Amino acid sequence: MGYGDAFCYKFKAERGRLSEPRGQAWMVDVMQCLQVALVPDAVEMEKEVRERGVWVRGEEKCEALKKKAFDSHSECYVGTGMCDLGWRDWGAIASVVKWKLFATAEARKEVGEVLGTCVRRWLGGWWFWIL
């Protein structure tokens, strides 16, 4: 929550740096996607708390939820149209997340997946010959 909340508020505060309507619509769509990706697990955890009063394997589940949250980033970023954004929006996104893009192995993995997917889309069928 701390990681996600911080970026959610940061993006909302910096919303004006993203283009209208495309970049700003992307921001709202990606926020929703990231939240929806976690709903089934969060509901399951809440159900368990209600039934048992505590989480069974709570720490293990929290780590699994954290991993799922990180893993959902590239899919949500690309799935909501990041590859179609202009360079101004890419610059604004990079300036909001700054060095955190490369702060952890999980973050670097997601950045690599987004960039790899977008580059393949931009190059179309030509990407095979470059790699």
FENSULTA-V663791 format. One record per residue. RES is the residue in one small letter. PHI is phi in whole degrees, 0 to 359 (none if undefined). OMEGA is omega in degrees with one decimal (* if undefined). Layout:
RES;PHI;OMEGA
RES;PHI;OMEGA
This chain:
m;none;-178.1
g;299;-178.9
y;293;-177.4
g;294;179.8
d;300;-178.1
a;301;-179.5
f;288;177.6
c;301;-179.7
y;293;179.8
k;294;177.7
f;296;178.7
k;298;180.0
a;292;-176.8
e;261;-175.9
r;310;-178.4
g;297;178.3
r;283;178.7
l;272;-177.7
s;294;175.2
e;253;-10.3
p;271;-170.2
r;300;-177.5
g;295;-179.6
q;289;176.1
a;294;177.5
w;301;-178.3
m;301;179.7
v;295;-179.8
d;297;-178.9
v;290;176.3
m;299;179.7
q;295;179.6
c;301;-179.1
l;297;179.1
q;288;-178.9
v;298;-179.6
a;299;-176.9
l;260;-174.6
v;303;-177.6
p;303;-179.7
d;290;179.2
a;294;177.9
v;296;178.3
e;298;179.5
m;295;179.7
e;295;178.5
k;299;179.8
e;297;179.0
v;296;179.5
r;297;-176.4
e;287;-173.2
r;248;-179.0
g;85;178.0
v;212;173.1
w;280;170.4
v;275;-175.7
r;55;-175.6
g;306;-179.1
e;296;178.5
e;298;179.8
k;292;177.6
c;298;177.8
e;295;178.4
a;295;178.7
l;293;177.3
k;298;178.1
k;297;179.1
k;297;179.0
a;299;178.1
f;297;-176.8
d;296;-178.8
s;281;-174.2
h;298;-176.1
s;297;178.9
e;297;179.7
c;291;-179.6
y;300;-177.9
v;287;-177.2
g;297;179.0
t;263;170.7
g;103;-179.1
m;301;-178.6
c;296;-178.8
d;267;179.2
l;285;177.4
g;279;-178.0
w;297;177.7
r;301;-180.0
d;292;177.1
w;300;178.2
g;296;179.2
a;295;179.1
i;297;179.6
a;298;-178.7
s;288;178.3
v;286;-176.7
v;274;176.4
k;46;-174.4
w;293;-179.3
k;297;175.9
l;302;-174.5
f;239;-174.1
a;288;-178.4
t;228;177.0
a;297;179.4
e;297;-179.7
a;295;178.7
r;298;178.4
k;299;-179.0
e;294;176.8
v;299;178.7
g;299;179.7
e;293;178.5
v;297;-178.9
l;298;179.4
g;299;179.5
t;296;-178.5
c;295;179.7
v;299;178.2
r;298;178.1
r;293;-178.0
w;295;-177.3
l;273;-179.9
g;60;-178.8
g;287;-177.7
w;284;-175.8
w;300;-179.0
f;300;-176.3
w;286;179.6
i;283;-179.1
l;281;*
